[in-house]
Each structure stands twice: as C-alpha cells, then as structure tokens.
Amino acid sequence: MKNKKVIVIGGGPAGMMAAGIAAQNGADVILIEKNEKTGRKLLITGKGRCNITNFCDNDEFISNVMTNPRFMYSAINAFSTYDTVAFFEQLGLPTKIERGNRVFPVSDKAMDVCDTMRNFVLTSGAKIINETVKAIILKDSVASCVKTNVNTYECDSVIVATGGLSYPKTGSTGDGYTFAKSLGHTVNTLKPSLVPLVSDDDFCKELQGLSLRNVAIKLIDNNSKKEIYSDFGEMLFTHFGVSGPTVLSASAHMNDMEEGKYSIHIDLKPALDHDTLDKRLLKDLNKNINKDICNSLFELMPKSLIPVVLSLCLINPHTKCNCVTSKQRECIVNLLKDFEVRIKDFRPLDEAIITSGGVNVNEIDPKTMESKLVKSLYFAGEVIDVDAYTGGFNLQIAFSTGYLSGKNSAL
C-alpha cells in the first residue's frame, strides 16, 4: 500500500504541526509556503518572545476559547497544552512558565520556536517549498490537486492552514477564506479580535506611553448600560487610544462597533475602596499642605496622569493643597476608581493579533478537521472560526487543530 500524498498550504504554527504529524504518520508531505521562510507570524508573537501555550487543563483551556469553544473539545483532548510543552521539550527547546500560566521558551526568542518547528517538519520527512497556491482542484468532489504559480501537485489530501487576515505582512492575507468559499464553504464575518482600541478622548494623546499595572477594567455597553467584560492586569495608553493585555481581551467582546456604544472604565486603585482612597488622598494633601496640588500627588498616581485628572475635575493645578475642597477631593477619588475611556473603533484588522470569524465550524468534523462538504479537505488554525483570549490559547488552537488534521489526513 503506497503512502498517502498530503499537501499542507501555509507554513505557520498550524501548518508546520500538520505537516510534521502527517509525515510521522507515514504520509508523503509537501508544505507549501509563499514566504521565503516559515513561521513569520510566530516571530512577532509575545512581543518577539512567543507565548507558546498556556499551561492549564482542558477545561480551563475551553473556558478561554471565546468563539465556538465546543468545537475544540476533540482537538484539545487529542493534543493538550501539556502535550504542547512536552512536544517542544522533546525537540530540545526548554520552556518556562510565567504569570498567568503563560509558557515561553527559556531563551525568550520566538526565532527558537520557529527553528524548532521547521526542523520538526524536515526531520519528520516533509518537504517545504516556496510557492504561492492559486487553487485547490477537486476530482469527483474530492480534494486531489493543488495548483501553484509554478506547478500543479496531485495529492490524496489537502490541509488549509493559511492563517487569518491579521498582520498581512507576515503572509496572512486571507487566501484560505478564498479557497474555502470556492469549494462551497461558508466563511463567517471576519473582524479584528485581540486588537487595540481607538478613542477620541484628548487625554489619550496626553497619556501616550503610560503603562498601568494591576488595574481593574470593565467594558460597558452604553446602550444597555451593562457590563459585558471585566479583567485585571496591564493596559497602555497610546496616541490613538488604549492597548495592552486587558484591553486586547476586552476587544474580543465587542460586536457591532458603533461610536458611543462602548466605554472602558478603569479602576486605578482596585485594592482601595472609596473611603480608604479618600483618606489616603487627604493624608497626601495634609503632608503637602502649602504646596500646589499638581506637585503633591506623585505618590498616589503616575506623574503624567496628574494634569489629566486635575483637568477632568476642573481643578486649577496651582491650587494649594490646603484649599482643595471636599467636592474636589471626591472628584479625584471617583476618577481614580472609575476612569472612563470612550471607545470609537477598533484599530485596523492588520494590527489585530487574530482574526475573528472564518470557515464555519458546522462544516468541519471536529474529530478529524476534515471538511463535511469536500472529502480529503482539512482545515487547521486561524482560518477556522475559532478564537480565544490572549495568553497562549490561540497558538494552542493552531497546534491542536494542526495535530488532528495532520494525523487524519495521513490515514
């Protein structure tokens, strides 16, 4: 019995996992990547350090998948976060666990993850070629041929692992969605997820570069007056609005973006209630009783935040501390406990960490990643309509779906 011929389209994390696993399961594998090098998007993940996965059990993993979590049950049970760590350790890449169970290479170099994955593909026996796929061709409703800008390759199975639309400079230009649609698949609405947010509030420019740690945020739908997401951790003010881990996660809960619908509310002092914070402020004012208030709040808040808070409270920055009224004090406390940033829009899709939307999961067998519409056609990674929070969960989706598609395509 001759080996199955498998073609993998896309040399990102899902594609490389699929190619290596298919080859290990006896298939003759060609991985087609249009970039000169595989794994370009991996190089920019985790700020160049590559957050490989999240060291958590399967239930916790599923709880961090926002879109179509049930679809991931079979995949995460087949190849868990623990399997991912063991996979890299066995390939000679030591890992470490950091805050929030985030897993990174000990070297803190995404390049080492890329090199490890590429070597895994090659040592497993798969070939990597640099061509651009133009079409997937069916014979008798079976995926059996891939046409590139250079050649036409006959095969027994095709795995589409082309990524999404985020960071198009890395090669994620939505090719997989085009292939899927051409073969009769539904592609659900594509939008940015885990993306910085735009605000027209003037103070964002003033606070550009201010990084806040250990703050609590709430995402409020102003139409319904409901809190739709909350988080604790880090965020960042930018020239266009806000970013950082908590903001990126909040963005994933925002649908039907319209100006004025959403606002982020920041508790800058989550460890202190209103009364305790008021006493703390009063203590600072009394300690600097003859000084201007603008020079007296450095122990309470970051330097760049002081003029913004005073301006929003309509307090003259040169007001002496002994002249600050109880109402002015109350305004400062209220702002520190509930600092509102009005959200206008998402940043562009090409700045998003991931693309939300993609090939409809109802048209993919979750146990094999094979298309329910086209025999011998498989999907893996971001091209599928599944996405998760930051913290290594999205790369794990790539590894788990890549593993399943690679294994089953070779059978």
N, C-alpha and C positions, 0 to 999 in steps of 0.2 A: 504494500500500500504506500503510495507516494505521499510526501509531506504536503500539507496544505500550503498554498501561497497566500500570504496576508500582506496587504498594503495598509500602512498607517499614514494618514495625512495629518501632518503637524508634529513638530518636534519640541513641544512644550512638556511640562511635567506629566500630563495625562498620556500624551503620545509616546513619550520615551518609556513610561511604565508599561503601556500596552505592547509596544514593540519588543521590549526585553522579555516580558512574560510570555508573549506568543511564541517567541523563538525558543524559550526554555521548555515550552510545551510541544516542541517538535516542528513548528512551522518554519517555512522559508519566508523571512520577513524583509520587506523593504520599507523603511521610514522615509517619507518624502517631506522635506522641509525647505521652504522657499528662501529662508535666510541662509547666509553663509554658515552660521553656527546655530546649533540647537540651544534651546533654553534661554533665549534672550530676555523673556519676561521674568524668568526666575532671578536674573541678575539684579532686578530692581525691587524685589520683594523684601519686606522687612528692613527698608532703608539700606539695602545692599548687604544685609546680613542673612536674609532668607529664613523666615519663620516657617520651618518645615511642616510642623503639625502642632496639635495641642494634645498633651499627654493626659487624656481623660478616657473614661469608659464610654461604651457605645451609647448609653442613654444620655449622657451629658453631651456627647457629640451631636446626637439627633436634636437635642434641645437648643443647640446653637445654629441649626440649619433653619433659615427663615422661610425659604421658598421650597415647597414640596418635600418636606422632611421625610415623609413616609416612603417616598421613592428610594431613599438612601439606606433603608434597613438591610437589604440583602448585601449591598456593596460594602457597608461598614462592618457587617458580620463576616464577610469574606476576607477583608483586608482592613484591620482596625488601626487606630492611631498607634497602638503598641507594636503592631506589625510594621508600621512605617519606621518607627525608631529602630527596631531590630534589623530591618532591611538595610538602613544606612550604616548602622554599626557593623553589620556583617560584611558590608562592602568597604569597610575601612575608614568610614567617616564618623569620628566621635561626635556625640551630641551632648547638649546640656539643656536643663530645664530652668526657665526663668519665671518671673512673676506671671501669674495667670496661667501657669502650666504651658507657656509657650516654649516650643522646642526649637533650638538653634544649633548650627554646627559650632563646635568648640572654637573653631578658628574665626568665627564671626564673618566668614566670607561666603557670599552667595555663589561666587565662582566655584568654590569647592563642591557645592551641591550640584551645580551644572556639570562639572567634570565627572563627578561620581555617577550621575545619571547617564551621561554619554558613554562612559566606559562600560556601564552595565549593559547598555544596548549592544555595543560592539562585541563585548566578551560573551554575550548570550548567543551571538551568531547572526544578529540582524545587520542589514546594510543601511547606511544613511546616504541619501542622495539629495543634492540641492537643485531642485526643480520646482516649478510652480504648477500646481494642479489646476486644470481648466474644467474638467468634468468627470463625473462618475457615470460609467455606462452600464446599463442593465442588459442582460440576456435572459429572456424568459422570466422577467420580473426578479432576477437575481443579480445582486451587485457582483460583477465579474470582470470589470475592466476600469482602469484609471488612465485618463488622458492628461498629459502634462504639456508644457510649452516645448518639450523636447521629444518625448517618447510616448508610446502607449503601452501600458503594462496590463497583462492578463493576470487574474488572480481568482482565489476562491472566496476571499472575504476582504471587506474594506472597513477600516476604522476611521471615523471622522473625529479628530481631536485638534481642531483648528483654533480653539480659544474663542473669546468673545470679540467685543469691539473696543475694549479699554486698552489704552496705551498702543495705538495702532503702529507707532514707530517700531514696536517690537515684533510686528507681523500680525497682530490681532486685528485683521481688517474685515472680519465678518464673512470670510469665504465659506465657512461651514454652514452658515444660515442659507446662503445661496444654493449650495449643494443639496441641503435638506429640502428646501422648497421645490427645487427642480425634480426631486424624486417623490413629491407628493406629501411631504411632511408639513405640519403646521409649525410656524415659528411665532411664539408668543411675543407680545410687545417688548421691545428692547429699551432699557433705560439704565442710566448710571446707578450704581449702588456702591456703598462704601466710598463716598465722594465728598470732597469739601463743599461747603455751602456758602452761597453769596448773600450778603446783606448790604443794604444801602445806609445803614446806621453809620453816621460820620465817625463815631468813636472807634470803629474797627480799624480805620486807617491810622488813627492816633495810637492805637494799641498794637499795631503791626509788630510781630515778633515776640509778643508777650506769651509765654508758655505758662499755663496754670496746671499745677499738680494737685491731686487729692481734692478735686472739686466734684460736686454733685450736679448733674444736669437733668432737666426734664424737657421733653419735647411736647409742646402743647398744640393741639389743633384748635385754632382760634374760632373756627366756625361752630364746632360742637362744644368748645370750652373743656375738652377732655385731654387728660394726659395720656399720650399714646406710647411713650417710651421714657425710661429713666436709666441713668448709668452713673458710675463713679469712676474717676480716674483723671486722665490728662486731656487737655484741649489747648488750642493755639489760636490766637488772633492773627489774621493776615490782612494784606491790603485790600482783599476783596470780601472778607467776611471771617469765617471761622473754619478750623480744621482740627486735626488731632484724633486720637482713637475714639473718644466718646462721641464726637461729632460724626465721624465716619459711620459708626454703628447706628446712630440716630437717623442718618440719611436713608438707611435701608427701610425705614418705617414710613417714609414719606411718599405718598402717591398723589397723583393729580395735582402736581405743583402749580399753585397759583399765588400771585403776590398777596401777602397778607394772611394767607391761610395758616402758616406755621411760625412758631417762635421757639427759640431755645431759652430756657430760664436756668441761670447758673446760681447755685448756692456756693459762694466763695468761702464760706466758713461752716461747712456741714457739721463739724464737731461741736459747734456752739449754738445754743438756742438763742432766740431774740434777746431775752433778758440778760443772759450771760454775756452776749456780744455787746450789749448796751453798756454794761458795767465795765467791760474791757475798754470800750471807746472812751468812756468817761474817765477812766484811770489814765489813759494816754493824754487826754486833754488837760487833766489836772497836773500831770507831770510836766507839761509844756505850756503852762497857763499864760505866760506872757509872749509866747511865740505865735507866728502866723500859722493858721491851720494847715496850710499847704506844706509846711515844714515839720509837721507833728504826727504824721500818720504812717511813717515808714515801717514801723513795727507791725502795723495792722494789715497793710496791703502793699503790693508791688508799687514801686515809685511811679511807673508810667500810668498806673490806674488812678492815682490820687487826683490829678486835674480833671479826669473824666468824671469821677464820682462827684467832685465838688461842683462841676458844671451842670451835671444832671440834677443835682439838688439845689441849683441856683444859689450856691454859697460863694461869696467873694473869697478867692483863695488867700487873701491877705487879712481875713477876719481873724482877730486874736482868739486864741482858744477859750479865754475866759468870757468871750462874748457869744460863743456858739449857743444857740437856743435849744431847748429840748426837742422842738419840732425839727430843727435841722439835724440834730443827732439821730432822731428817729428815721429821718430820710436816709441818712448814711447807712444805718443798720439795715433798713428794708432793702436798700440797693445791694448790700453785701450778701444778703440772704436770698435775694431774688433779682438778679441782674438779667434783664431781658435783651435778647438779640433777635430782631425781626428778620425772618428769612425771606429772601426774594426768589431764589432759584438754586438749582444745582450748578456746580461747575460743569464744564463740558464733559461728555462721555469719554473723551480721550484722556481725561485726568482721573477717571474712576478706577478704583482698584479692580473692580469686577463689573461685569455686565449682568444686570438682572433681566430675566426673560430668556428666550432661546427655544430649542426644539421641545415641543410639548411632550411631557413625560408619559402621558397616556398612550403615546405612540411608540414607546420604548419598553421592552421587557426588563423590569428592574432586577431580575435574577441573572440576566446574561448581558444586558446593554445592547441586545440586538433589536433592530427595528421590527415593529409589528407589521409594518407595511411593505418592507422590502427585505427579502431573505438575504442573509450574509452581509447586511449593512449594520455596522455598530457605531455607537457614539460614546465619547468619553470626555469628561472635563467640562469646561465653562460653556461649551456650545449647547449643553443641555440646560433646561430651565430649572436649575437648582443653584441656590447660593446661600451663603452663611455669613456670620459675623466675622470681624477681624480676630486674629489670634491663632492662625494656622488652620482654621477649619476649611477654608476654600481650597487650599493646596491638598488637604486630605481628601476632599471630594474628587480632585483630579487623580490622586493616587489610587483611591478605591475603585472609581469607575474605570480607570485605565487598567487596573489589575483584572477586573471582571471581563472587560471587553477583550483584553489580550488573551486571557485563558480560554474563553468560549469561542473566539474566532479561530483558534487553532484546532478545535475539536472536529 
